[in-house]
């Protein structure tokens, strides 16, 4: 299937809102032959539905592990908040979205993948899509070695809104691939490193864990959970900007995101970092892994009880 071809992506907050994207032409990026359109299971090759989505839309990508949509409630709440920013509300109940995800798992036999939710208000009625998409999951070696990243000069007209045009995305991808980098870290016009093109950034300087301020970045669900875990672990996190001239002061760093969870950074350009073995990152990673395992176990226990009750 062809990928979505976006013209302009804008991300709006407060809190950690779902990306709002604008485009003129869309093609289906479903990974399998099925998708749900307003609750109806349809063949994904019927791409005409995407032609109707020609304005501001809200989307969410959720990671499935063993068929469990991770942090589902957080993602759905964020989607609702973003819809509110468009002056509308999503009427589709979260329980129906869960049911659609479960049916897609059964239909495709795939339980470890990302699911994409797209909501478009539309003048002729809203459209809600639920379908699986393939993502660039890091391999195990990336977590053992840490990933290579590069710096990329990226402008943001407004700290509350992020606009990324197709040409911009293509330039970033080309530079990443040319450098053999997994991620590009954006640098603003003042030389401050804010975030990855598809991730949030954490770094340690002078034994202090830091992350760029909430009003300067797009706030991810994984970032939110990492911040909460740090509070529970009594790990102080300072929200501060990092200037590119201070990169050599970094002891270690990692990025977070729905697809990658917590991913250590092995290098930024020519700067080598000992992130993988850093005790603070290891502690946070263990806690996050435990939280994910507990989430999956709780979901499966709840599903088993519901099934038993029906029988």
C-alpha positions in Angstrom: 0.0 0.0 0.0 1.1 3.6 -0.6 1.9 5.8 2.4 0.0 8.9 3.4 1.4 11.9 1.6 1.0 14.8 4.0 1.2 18.4 2.9 1.3 20.0 6.3 1.2 18.6 9.8 0.4 20.8 12.8 0.6 19.7 16.4 -1.4 21.6 19.0 -1.5 21.4 22.8 -2.2 21.9 25.8 -1.2 18.8 27.8 -0.3 16.1 25.3 -2.7 16.5 22.4 -3.0 14.3 19.4 -1.3 15.6 16.2 -3.7 17.6 14.0 -2.7 17.3 10.4 -3.6 19.0 7.2 -3.2 17.6 3.7 -4.5 17.8 0.2 -3.9 14.2 -1.0 -4.1 11.0 1.0 -3.4 7.4 0.1 -4.1 4.4 2.2 -1.2 3.3 4.5 -3.0 0.3 6.0 -0.7 -2.7 6.5 -3.3 -5.3 5.9 -6.4 -5.8 3.7 -8.9 -4.6 6.3 -9.8 -1.4 8.0 -12.8 -0.1 9.9 -14.7 2.9 8.5 -17.2 4.3 10.9 -17.6 0.9 12.6 -17.9 -1.1 9.3 -15.1 -3.5 8.3 -14.0 -2.6 4.8 -11.3 -3.7 2.3 -8.3 -1.4 2.7 -7.9 -1.2 -1.1 -11.1 0.8 -1.2 -9.0 4.0 -0.9 -11.8 6.3 -2.0 -12.6 6.9 1.7 -9.3 8.7 2.1 -10.2 11.1 -0.7 -13.0 12.4 1.5 -10.5 13.4 4.2 -9.4 16.7 2.9 -9.2 19.0 6.0 -8.1 19.2 9.6 -8.1 15.7 11.1 -6.9 14.1 14.3 -5.0 10.9 14.4 -3.4 8.6 17.0 -1.0 5.7 16.8 -1.1 3.1 19.5 1.3 0.3 20.0 -0.1 -3.2 20.3 1.7 -5.8 22.4 0.2 -9.3 22.5 -3.0 -7.7 21.2 -3.1 -5.2 24.0 -3.2 -1.5 23.0 -0.7 0.1 25.3 -1.9 3.1 27.3 -5.2 3.0 25.4 -7.1 5.4 27.7 -4.3 8.0 27.5 -4.3 7.9 23.7 -8.1 8.2 23.5 -8.2 11.0 26.0 -5.6 12.9 24.0 -7.6 12.3 20.8 -10.7 13.8 22.4 -8.7 16.8 23.6 -7.4 17.5 20.2 -10.8 17.1 18.6 -12.0 19.8 21.1 -9.3 22.1 19.7 -11.1 21.8 16.4 -14.3 22.8 18.1 -15.9 19.3 17.9 -16.1 16.1 19.8 -15.6 12.5 18.9 -18.8 10.6 19.5 -17.3 7.1 19.0 -17.1 5.3 22.3 -13.6 4.0 23.3 -15.2 0.6 23.9 -16.1 0.4 20.2 -12.6 1.3 19.2 -11.3 -1.5 21.4 -13.7 -3.9 19.8 -12.5 -2.9 16.4 -8.9 -3.4 17.4 -9.7 -6.8 18.8 -11.4 -7.8 15.6 -8.5 -6.6 13.5 -6.2 -8.8 15.6 -8.4 -11.8 14.9 -8.7 -11.0 11.2 -5.0 -10.5 10.6 -3.5 -12.8 13.2 -1.2 -10.0 14.1 -1.0 -9.0 17.7 2.2 -7.0 17.8 1.9 -4.0 15.6 0.8 -0.3 15.7 -2.8 0.7 15.2 -3.8 4.0 13.7 -6.9 5.9 14.5 -8.0 8.8 12.2 -10.9 11.1 12.9 -12.1 13.6 10.4 -15.1 15.9 11.3 -16.2 16.5 7.7 -19.0 18.7 6.5 -21.0 15.7 5.3 -20.5 13.7 8.5 -17.5 12.6 10.5 -15.2 9.7 9.5 -13.4 7.5 12.0 -10.9 5.0 10.7 -9.2 2.1 12.6 -6.5 0.1 10.9 -3.0 -1.4 11.4 0.1 0.3 10.1 3.7 -0.9 9.9 6.3 1.1 11.8 10.0 1.3 11.9 10.5 -0.7 15.1 14.1 -0.7 16.3 15.8 -4.1 16.5 17.2 -5.6 19.8 20.7 -4.4 18.8 19.5 -0.8 18.9 18.7 -1.1 22.6 22.0 -2.9 23.3 24.1 -0.4 21.4 22.1 2.7 21.5 21.0 4.4 18.2 22.9 6.9 16.1 21.3 10.4 15.8 22.1 13.6 14.0 21.2 17.2 14.5 18.9 18.9 12.0 18.0 22.6 11.8 14.3 22.7 12.2 12.2 25.9 12.6 8.9 26.1 14.5 6.9 29.2 13.9 5.0 28.7 17.2 6.0 26.5 20.2 2.3 25.4 20.3 2.1 24.3 16.7 4.4 22.2 14.6 4.2 22.4 10.8 6.0 19.8 8.7 5.7 19.8 5.0 6.3 16.9 2.7 9.5 18.4 1.3 10.8 18.9 4.9 10.0 15.3 5.9 11.8 14.1 2.8 14.9 16.2 3.5 15.0 14.9 7.1 14.6 11.3 6.0 17.3 11.7 3.3 19.8 13.1 5.8 19.0 10.4 8.4 19.5 7.7 5.8 22.7 9.3 4.4 24.1 9.4 7.9 22.8 6.0 8.9 20.9 7.6 11.7 17.7 6.3 13.4 16.6 9.8 14.5 17.2 13.5 13.8 17.2 15.9 16.7 15.7 19.3 15.8 17.7 22.4 16.5 15.9 25.8 16.5 17.1 29.1 15.1 18.8 29.9 18.4 20.8 26.6 18.5 18.7 24.8 21.1 17.9 21.1 20.7 14.3 20.5 21.4 13.2 17.0 20.4 13.4 14.3 17.7 11.4 14.4 14.6 9.3 11.5 15.9 10.3 11.3 19.6 10.9 13.2 22.8 14.4 13.7 24.2 15.9 13.2 27.7 19.5 13.8 28.6 21.8 13.8 31.6 24.2 16.7 32.4 26.2 16.8 35.6 24.2 13.8 36.9 21.0 15.7 36.4 18.2 14.2 34.2 16.7 16.9 31.9 14.2 17.2 29.2 13.2 20.2 27.1 10.3 22.2 28.6 6.7 21.1 28.0 5.9 24.4 26.2 8.7 23.8 23.7 8.0 20.3 22.6 5.2 18.0 21.4 4.2 16.0 24.5 4.1 12.3 23.9 2.2 9.7 25.9 5.4 7.7 26.6 7.1 10.9 27.8 4.3 11.5 30.2 4.6 8.0 31.7 8.4 8.4 31.9 8.0 11.6 33.9 5.5 9.9 36.2 7.9 7.0 36.8 10.7 9.4 37.6 8.6 11.0 40.2 7.7 7.6 41.7 11.4 6.7 41.7 12.5 10.0 43.2 14.5 10.8 40.1 14.4 14.6 39.7 13.8 15.8 36.1 14.5 19.4 35.2 12.8 20.9 32.2 15.5 22.9 30.5 16.7 23.5 27.0 19.9 22.1 25.7 22.1 24.2 23.4 24.0 22.4 20.7 27.2 24.0 22.1 26.7 22.1 25.3 26.4 18.7 23.7 29.8 17.6 24.9 28.6 18.0 28.5 26.0 15.2 28.1 26.8 12.0 29.9 23.9 10.0 28.4 20.6 10.5 26.6 17.6 8.6 25.4 14.5 9.2 23.3 10.9 8.1 24.0 8.0 7.4 21.7 5.0 5.1 21.1 6.9 2.8 18.8 10.3 2.9 20.5 9.4 3.1 24.2 12.7 4.1 25.8 15.6 4.0 23.4 19.2 4.9 24.4 21.2 7.3 22.2 24.6 5.9 21.4 25.8 8.9 19.4 24.8 12.4 18.3 26.8 13.1 15.2 30.4 12.4 16.1 29.7 12.6 19.9 29.7 9.1 21.5 27.6 8.5 24.5 27.6 5.7 27.1 23.8 5.7 27.4 23.1 2.0 27.4 24.9 1.2 30.6 24.0 4.4 32.5 22.4 3.5 35.8 19.7 6.2 35.7 18.5 5.1 32.2 18.6 1.4 33.2 16.5 2.2 36.3 13.9 4.1 34.3 13.9 1.5 31.5 13.3 -1.4 34.0 10.5 0.6 35.7 8.9 1.3 32.3 9.2 -2.4 31.2 7.5 -3.4 34.5 4.7 -0.9 34.0 4.1 -2.2 30.4 4.1 -5.8 31.6 1.7 -4.9 34.4 -0.6 -3.1 31.9 -0.7 -6.1 29.6 -1.3 -8.5 32.5 -4.1 -6.4 33.8 -5.7 -6.1 30.4 -5.5 -9.9 29.9 -6.9 -10.6 33.3 -9.8 -8.3 32.7 -10.5 -9.8 29.3 -10.5 -13.3 30.8 -12.9 -12.3 33.5 -15.2 -10.7 30.9 -15.1 -13.9 28.8 -15.8 -16.1 31.8 -18.7 -13.9 32.8 -20.3 -14.2 29.3 -20.0 -18.0 29.5 
